[in-house]
């Protein structure tokens, strides 16, 4: 069993330093994950790594099978996920090269499956705090130990993509008080909470989106340049994190769904119950 997983985003497609690696091809009730999951020994712990955009970055943000990704990690026994991603800054003080550990999330996507629960099972998740505060704090401390500039807190807006924002959109998001912008944290964070997995994101600031009048608008080249520079920081941060994680988890994530189910268990279709057994058995048995 792997209790910790890393989901790598743009620019982070593998985790050098893994020992005794094995590749797992996992099928889920929601289809296949983005890529085979790599399990290895990292800092003395079994860790799972999943490339969010697939092998060779073949999946756009809207094509990622977020439900399959999270369900597959849940099936491996994962209890904590660190999602690593690129983001644009909507604030002057969050500069390219910095890392942000956000504490709030605004879902501005339109075309994604946001929940595991449908087809006869209805659940209403309470998610006022979308990131696990304890894991986020640990990730912040882990990045801080690398001497890279890191910011604790901030509101992350997830846009549909794959295009970048217009200047008017970018300035509108700034006027709403948002801090960073990206394309993949929603619904990943929500699904992790439905699976009762602690989730935090390590967001690499690669650009100032398009709002900054004295900086060039964001390009793919700009994003990759910063990510390549920060890959080593991300790897060292994960090492620092693994050395300091405490068990058992002392947060509300392990029981996040305790009061969420509203459907009468007697009317839940057998197939739906079977498909979601990893998520529902402890509450519906």
C-alpha positions as CSV (number, residue, x, y, z in Angstrom):
1,X,0.0,0.0,0.0
2,X,1.1,3.5,-0.8
3,X,-0.1,6.2,1.6
4,X,1.4,9.1,-0.3
5,X,1.0,10.0,-4.0
6,X,2.4,12.8,-6.2
7,X,0.4,13.9,-9.2
8,X,2.8,15.7,-11.6
9,X,1.6,18.4,-13.9
10,X,3.1,20.2,-16.8
11,X,6.9,19.8,-16.8
12,X,7.0,17.1,-14.1
13,X,6.4,13.8,-15.8
14,X,8.6,11.5,-13.6
15,X,10.2,11.5,-10.1
16,X,13.9,10.9,-10.3
17,X,15.2,9.2,-7.1
18,X,12.6,6.4,-7.1
19,X,14.0,3.0,-6.2
20,X,12.6,-0.4,-6.8
21,X,10.1,1.1,-9.3
22,X,7.2,-0.8,-10.7
23,X,4.5,0.2,-13.1
24,X,0.8,-0.4,-12.3
25,X,-1.9,-0.3,-15.0
26,X,-5.1,0.1,-13.2
27,X,-8.7,0.1,-14.6
28,X,-11.4,1.8,-12.6
29,X,-15.2,2.0,-12.9
30,X,-14.5,5.4,-14.5
31,X,-12.1,4.2,-17.1
32,X,-8.3,4.3,-17.2
33,X,-6.1,6.9,-15.4
34,X,-4.0,9.4,-17.4
35,X,-1.0,7.0,-17.3
36,X,0.3,3.9,-15.6
37,X,1.0,4.7,-11.9
38,X,4.6,4.3,-10.9
39,X,5.2,3.0,-7.4
40,X,8.6,3.2,-5.9
41,X,10.6,3.6,-2.7
42,X,11.3,7.3,-2.1
43,X,12.9,8.5,1.2
44,X,12.2,5.1,2.7
45,X,8.4,5.2,1.9
46,X,6.3,3.6,-0.8
47,X,5.1,6.5,-3.0
48,X,2.9,6.5,-6.0
49,X,3.5,8.9,-8.9
50,X,1.0,9.7,-11.6
51,X,1.6,12.0,-14.7
52,X,-1.6,14.1,-14.8
53,X,-1.4,14.8,-18.6
54,X,-0.4,11.3,-19.6
55,X,2.7,10.0,-21.4
56,X,4.2,12.7,-23.6
57,X,1.7,15.3,-22.3
58,X,-1.0,14.0,-24.6
59,X,-4.1,15.1,-22.5
60,X,-5.4,18.6,-22.4
61,X,-6.8,19.8,-19.0
62,X,-10.4,19.0,-20.1
63,X,-9.5,15.6,-21.4
64,X,-7.9,14.4,-18.1
65,X,-10.0,11.6,-16.5
66,X,-9.8,13.1,-13.0
67,X,-12.2,10.5,-11.5
68,X,-10.2,7.6,-12.7
69,X,-7.0,9.2,-11.5
70,X,-8.2,9.7,-7.9
71,X,-10.1,6.4,-7.8
72,X,-7.0,4.5,-8.9
73,X,-4.9,6.1,-6.2
74,X,-7.6,5.4,-3.6
75,X,-7.4,1.7,-4.7
76,X,-3.7,1.7,-3.8
77,X,-4.4,2.9,-0.3
78,X,-3.3,6.5,-0.8
79,X,-4.2,8.8,2.0
80,X,-2.4,12.0,1.0
81,X,-1.9,13.6,-2.5
82,X,0.4,16.4,-3.4
83,X,-0.7,17.9,-6.7
84,X,2.1,19.7,-8.5
85,X,1.0,22.2,-11.2
86,X,2.0,25.3,-13.1
87,X,0.0,28.5,-12.5
88,X,-0.1,32.1,-13.5
89,X,0.1,34.9,-10.9
90,X,-2.7,37.4,-10.5
91,X,-0.8,39.4,-7.9
92,X,2.3,41.5,-8.2
93,X,3.9,39.9,-5.1
94,X,3.6,36.4,-6.5
95,X,6.5,36.4,-9.0
96,X,7.5,33.9,-11.6
97,X,9.7,31.3,-10.0
98,X,7.8,31.5,-6.7
99,X,5.8,28.6,-5.3
100,X,2.3,29.0,-3.8
101,X,0.5,26.7,-1.5
102,X,-3.1,27.9,-1.9
103,X,-5.8,27.6,0.7
104,X,-8.9,28.4,-1.4
105,X,-10.3,27.3,-4.7
106,X,-12.6,28.8,-7.3
107,X,-14.0,26.4,-9.9
108,X,-14.5,28.2,-13.2
109,X,-14.5,25.1,-15.3
110,X,-17.6,24.1,-17.4
111,X,-17.1,20.7,-19.0
112,X,-15.8,18.3,-16.3
113,X,-17.2,15.5,-14.2
114,X,-16.9,17.0,-10.7
115,X,-18.2,14.2,-8.5
116,X,-18.0,10.4,-8.1
117,X,-21.6,10.3,-7.0
118,X,-24.4,10.0,-9.6
119,X,-26.5,7.2,-11.1
120,X,-28.5,6.5,-8.0
121,X,-26.2,7.8,-5.3
122,X,-26.5,11.4,-4.2
123,X,-23.9,13.0,-1.8
124,X,-23.5,16.7,-0.9
125,X,-19.9,17.3,0.1
126,X,-19.1,20.1,2.6
127,X,-15.9,21.7,1.3
128,X,-15.5,25.2,2.8
129,X,-11.8,24.5,3.1
130,X,-10.9,22.7,-0.2
131,X,-7.3,21.9,0.6
132,X,-6.3,19.9,3.7
133,X,-4.9,22.5,6.1
134,X,-2.6,20.1,7.8
135,X,-1.1,18.7,4.6
136,X,-0.9,22.2,3.1
137,X,1.1,23.4,6.1
138,X,3.4,20.5,5.8
139,X,4.0,21.1,2.1
140,X,4.7,24.8,2.8
141,X,7.3,23.9,5.4
142,X,8.8,21.4,3.0
143,X,9.2,24.0,0.3
144,X,10.4,26.6,2.7
145,X,13.3,24.3,3.6
146,X,14.5,24.4,0.0
147,X,15.2,28.2,0.3
148,X,12.9,28.8,-2.7
149,X,10.4,31.7,-2.3
150,X,7.1,30.2,-1.2
151,X,3.8,31.8,-0.2
152,X,1.4,30.2,2.2
153,X,-2.3,30.8,1.3
154,X,-4.0,32.4,-1.7
155,X,-7.1,31.7,-3.8
156,X,-6.6,29.5,-6.9
157,X,-9.0,29.8,-9.9
158,X,-9.3,26.9,-12.2
159,X,-10.3,27.8,-15.8
160,X,-11.3,25.3,-18.5
161,X,-8.5,25.9,-20.9
162,X,-6.7,24.9,-22.9
163,X,-6.3,28.5,-24.0
164,X,-4.9,31.1,-21.8
165,X,-7.0,34.1,-20.6
166,X,-7.9,37.2,-22.4
167,X,-6.6,40.4,-20.8
168,X,-10.1,41.4,-19.7
169,X,-10.7,37.9,-18.1
170,X,-7.4,38.2,-16.3
171,X,-8.2,41.6,-14.9
172,X,-11.7,40.5,-13.9
173,X,-10.2,37.6,-11.9
174,X,-7.8,40.0,-10.2
175,X,-10.7,42.3,-9.3
176,X,-12.4,39.3,-7.6
177,X,-9.4,39.0,-5.2
178,X,-8.0,35.8,-6.7
179,X,-4.3,35.0,-6.4
180,X,-3.3,32.4,-9.0
181,X,-4.8,30.8,-12.1
182,X,-4.4,27.3,-13.5
183,X,-6.3,24.6,-15.4
184,X,-6.2,21.4,-13.4
185,X,-6.8,21.8,-9.6
186,X,-10.6,21.6,-10.1
187,X,-12.1,19.0,-9.9
188,X,-9.0,17.1,-8.6
189,X,-9.2,18.6,-5.1
190,X,-13.0,18.0,-4.8
191,X,-12.7,14.4,-5.9
192,X,-9.8,13.8,-3.5
193,X,-12.0,15.0,-0.7
194,X,-14.9,12.7,-1.8
195,X,-12.4,9.9,-1.6
196,X,-11.4,11.1,1.9
197,X,-7.8,11.7,0.8
198,X,-5.9,14.7,2.1
199,X,-5.0,17.0,-0.8
200,X,-2.7,19.9,-1.2
201,X,-1.2,21.6,-4.2
202,X,2.3,22.9,-4.9
203,X,1.8,25.6,-7.5
204,X,4.7,26.9,-9.5
205,X,4.2,30.5,-10.7
206,X,5.4,30.6,-14.3
207,X,4.1,33.9,-15.4
208,X,1.9,36.9,-14.7
209,X,-0.9,35.6,-16.9
210,X,-1.7,38.5,-19.3
211,X,-2.7,41.3,-17.0
212,X,0.7,42.7,-16.3
213,X,1.4,45.6,-18.6
214,X,5.2,45.6,-18.2
215,X,5.6,41.8,-18.6
216,X,5.2,39.6,-21.7
217,X,1.9,37.7,-21.9
218,X,2.1,34.0,-21.0
219,X,3.4,31.5,-23.5
220,X,4.1,27.8,-23.4
221,X,7.9,28.5,-23.7
222,X,7.7,30.7,-20.7
223,X,5.9,28.1,-18.6
224,X,8.3,25.3,-19.5
225,X,11.4,27.4,-18.8
226,X,10.2,28.1,-15.2
227,X,9.1,24.6,-14.6
228,X,12.4,23.1,-15.8
229,X,14.1,25.4,-13.4
230,X,11.8,24.5,-10.5
231,X,11.7,20.7,-11.0
232,X,14.6,20.1,-8.6
233,X,12.8,22.3,-6.0
234,X,9.6,20.2,-6.3
235,X,11.6,16.9,-5.9
236,X,13.5,18.2,-2.9
237,X,10.2,19.5,-1.3
238,X,8.6,16.0,-1.7
239,X,11.7,14.5,0.0
240,X,11.4,17.0,2.9
241,X,7.7,16.3,3.2
242,X,8.1,12.6,3.4
243,X,10.6,12.9,6.2
244,X,8.2,14.9,8.4
245,X,4.7,13.5,7.8
246,X,3.0,12.2,10.9
247,X,0.6,9.2,11.1
248,X,-2.2,8.8,11.8
249,X,-3.8,11.8,10.0
250,X,-5.0,14.5,12.4
251,X,-7.6,16.2,10.2
252,X,-11.2,15.9,9.1
253,X,-10.4,14.5,5.6
254,X,-10.6,10.8,6.6
255,X,-14.3,11.2,7.5
256,X,-15.3,13.9,5.1
257,X,-18.2,12.0,3.7
258,X,-19.7,11.0,7.0
259,X,-22.7,13.3,6.7
260,X,-22.8,13.7,3.0
261,X,-25.1,10.9,1.8
262,X,-28.7,11.7,1.3
263,X,-29.9,8.7,-0.8
264,X,-31.9,5.9,1.0
265,X,-29.4,3.0,0.8
266,X,-32.4,0.7,-0.1
267,X,-32.8,2.4,-3.5
268,X,-29.2,2.5,-4.5
269,X,-28.7,0.4,-7.7
270,X,-26.4,-2.6,-7.1
271,X,-24.1,-1.6,-9.9
272,X,-23.6,1.9,-8.6
273,X,-22.9,0.5,-5.1
274,X,-20.4,-2.0,-6.5
275,X,-18.6,0.6,-8.6
276,X,-18.2,2.9,-5.6
277,X,-17.5,0.4,-2.9
278,X,-14.2,1.9,-2.0
279,X,-15.9,5.2,-1.2
280,X,-19.2,4.1,0.3
281,X,-19.0,0.8,2.0
282,X,-17.9,2.2,5.4
283,X,-21.0,4.3,5.5
284,X,-23.7,2.2,3.8
285,X,-22.9,-1.2,5.2
